[in-house]
Amino acid sequence: MPHTLVAQLTDCHVVATGGTLFGWVDPNARLAAAVAYLNRLNPRPDVVVLSGDLVDGGRVEEYHALRAILGDLAIPFLLLPGNHDDRDNMRAVFPEHDYLPREGFLNWSVEVQGMRLVGLDTQLTGQPIGQVCHERADWLARTLAAHSCQPTLLFMHHPPFLTGVEMLDVMGCTGTDRLAMALADQRHVEAILCGHHHVSMVTHWNHVLAMVAPATSYRIAAEEMPPRWVLEPPACMLHTWRRGAGLISRVALVEAYASDPLGKALPIRVDAACVDVAHDEVLPSGGLDMLLGA
């Protein structure tokens, strides 16, 4: 069955070459690992969407470091700004990305394999919070109406929903009532796909599935007080859409991929907390089915 596979990377927080975050996180190496992971997927994604906070400080030298890392990506990619980004510097360092408007908000609409991908720029300059203003809401409503016959994924950096976690919600998105109006009766929108919170989340918001992808850089354990910055394997989301079946989305941990010298996938590793198997033991072929009683 024909399908469209869209990979999502978010909150990369790339720094200038040789730099780190907090003195102990190397976001550039972690993004490079994610790029290598996506390159060796079979089948490869049709496109990769980077949904904001591409770099940490919005500086030109950071975007040059990002460009160098993405130069190894063997898949077309689309860029969307987050609150850490600088629109003009993005345009300057990626001039060939002509889907990015030359001025104003970096909203875009692109067709990939018969599917419509829409990027909504929610950046509020100089602020950690996001915004859907009247201008952006009007643009979105027109864009969705113009392609109402195509299944659509809407990407935006700031999630439109409240999480119940104060630290995250104070950095949320304003103007979501306007967003809801723009999405009213737009049943071809399969999902709203976001970043910003550095932790995976899924909910229904105004009758639309809304998801937050995990970051490649680090996770924010905001459910704990005080919140902690946690270093986990870099991760991405893989969104597969099939006609007649709809959208299936999953989180992929970059460091969970392994292969033997012949390129054959190794059996799945199972955490000792789930079954009585050593944490670093590789199950024999068929081992997972036996453990689960399949």
ChimeraX attribute file (.defattr): number of C-alpha atoms within 10 A of each C-alpha:
attribute: neighborCount
match mode: 1-to-1
recipient: residues
	/A:1	6
	/A:2	7
	/A:3	16
	/A:4	17
	/A:5	22
	/A:6	22
	/A:7	23
	/A:8	26
	/A:9	26
	/A:10	30
	/A:11	31
	/A:12	26
	/A:13	26
	/A:14	30
	/A:15	24
	/A:16	18
	/A:17	14
	/A:18	8
	/A:19	15
	/A:20	16
	/A:21	15
	/A:22	8
	/A:23	7
	/A:24	9
	/A:25	15
	/A:26	19
	/A:27	24
	/A:28	27
	/A:29	16
	/A:30	22
	/A:31	28
	/A:32	21
	/A:33	19
	/A:34	23
	/A:35	22
	/A:36	17
	/A:37	21
	/A:38	22
	/A:39	16
	/A:40	12
	/A:41	10
	/A:42	7
	/A:43	9
	/A:44	16
	/A:45	20
	/A:46	15
	/A:47	18
	/A:48	24
	/A:49	20
	/A:50	24
	/A:51	29
	/A:52	28
	/A:53	26
	/A:54	28
	/A:55	29
	/A:56	21
	/A:57	18
	/A:58	23
	/A:59	17
	/A:60	17
	/A:61	17
	/A:62	25
	/A:63	26
	/A:64	21
	/A:65	18
	/A:66	23
	/A:67	14
	/A:68	14
	/A:69	18
	/A:70	17
	/A:71	12
	/A:72	12
	/A:73	18
	/A:74	16
	/A:75	16
	/A:76	11
	/A:77	16
	/A:78	17
	/A:79	23
	/A:80	27
	/A:81	27
	/A:82	31
	/A:83	27
	/A:84	22
	/A:85	24
	/A:86	22
	/A:87	22
	/A:88	16
	/A:89	17
	/A:90	24
	/A:91	18
	/A:92	14
	/A:93	16
	/A:94	15
	/A:95	12
	/A:96	9
	/A:97	14
	/A:98	10
	/A:99	14
	/A:100	22
	/A:101	13
	/A:102	13
	/A:103	9
	/A:104	10
	/A:105	16
	/A:106	22
	/A:107	21
	/A:108	21
	/A:109	19
	/A:110	13
	/A:111	12
	/A:112	13
	/A:113	11
	/A:114	12
	/A:115	19
	/A:116	21
	/A:117	20
	/A:118	22
	/A:119	26
	/A:120	23
	/A:121	26
	/A:122	29
	/A:123	28
	/A:124	16
	/A:125	15
	/A:126	10
	/A:127	11
	/A:128	16
	/A:129	20
	/A:130	25
	/A:131	22
	/A:132	24
	/A:133	16
	/A:134	13
	/A:135	10
	/A:136	21
	/A:137	22
	/A:138	15
	/A:139	14
	/A:140	23
	/A:141	18
	/A:142	12
	/A:143	15
	/A:144	22
	/A:145	14
	/A:146	10
	/A:147	16
	/A:148	15
	/A:149	13
	/A:150	16
	/A:151	20
	/A:152	25
	/A:153	22
	/A:154	19
	/A:155	28
	/A:156	27
	/A:157	31
	/A:158	29
	/A:159	28
	/A:160	27
	/A:161	17
	/A:162	14
	/A:163	15
	/A:164	9
	/A:165	11
	/A:166	12
	/A:167	16
	/A:168	18
	/A:169	16
	/A:170	11
	/A:171	17
	/A:172	22
	/A:173	21
	/A:174	19
	/A:175	16
	/A:176	18
	/A:177	14
	/A:178	19
	/A:179	21
	/A:180	17
	/A:181	14
	/A:182	21
	/A:183	20
	/A:184	13
	/A:185	12
	/A:186	17
	/A:187	15
	/A:188	18
	/A:189	20
	/A:190	18
	/A:191	22
	/A:192	24
	/A:193	25
	/A:194	27
	/A:195	27
	/A:196	27
	/A:197	26
	/A:198	23
	/A:199	16
	/A:200	17
	/A:201	15
	/A:202	13
	/A:203	15
	/A:204	12
	/A:205	16
	/A:206	15
	/A:207	13
	/A:208	18
	/A:209	14
	/A:210	21
	/A:211	23
	/A:212	23
	/A:213	27
	/A:214	28
	/A:215	31
	/A:216	29
	/A:217	25
	/A:218	24
	/A:219	21
	/A:220	18
	/A:221	15
	/A:222	18
	/A:223	13
	/A:224	9
	/A:225	8
	/A:226	8
	/A:227	11
	/A:228	12
	/A:229	12
	/A:230	14
	/A:231	13
	/A:232	13
	/A:233	19
	/A:234	25
	/A:235	29
	/A:236	27
	/A:237	24
	/A:238	20
	/A:239	19
	/A:240	17
	/A:241	21
	/A:242	14
	/A:243	11
	/A:244	7
	/A:245	10
	/A:246	11
	/A:247	17
	/A:248	11
	/A:249	15
	/A:250	12
	/A:251	15
	/A:252	19
	/A:253	17
	/A:254	20
	/A:255	14
	/A:256	12
	/A:257	13
	/A:258	15
	/A:259	10
	/A:260	8
	/A:261	7
	/A:262	6
	/A:263	9
	/A:264	9
	/A:265	11
	/A:266	14
	/A:267	15
	/A:268	17
	/A:269	18
	/A:270	19
	/A:271	13
	/A:272	12
	/A:273	9
	/A:274	8
	/A:275	12
	/A:276	10
	/A:277	15
	/A:278	13
	/A:279	13
	/A:280	10
	/A:281	12
	/A:282	14
	/A:283	16
	/A:284	11
	/A:285	11
	/A:286	11
	/A:287	15
	/A:288	16
	/A:289	9
	/A:290	9
	/A:291	13
	/A:292	8
	/A:293	7
	/A:294	7
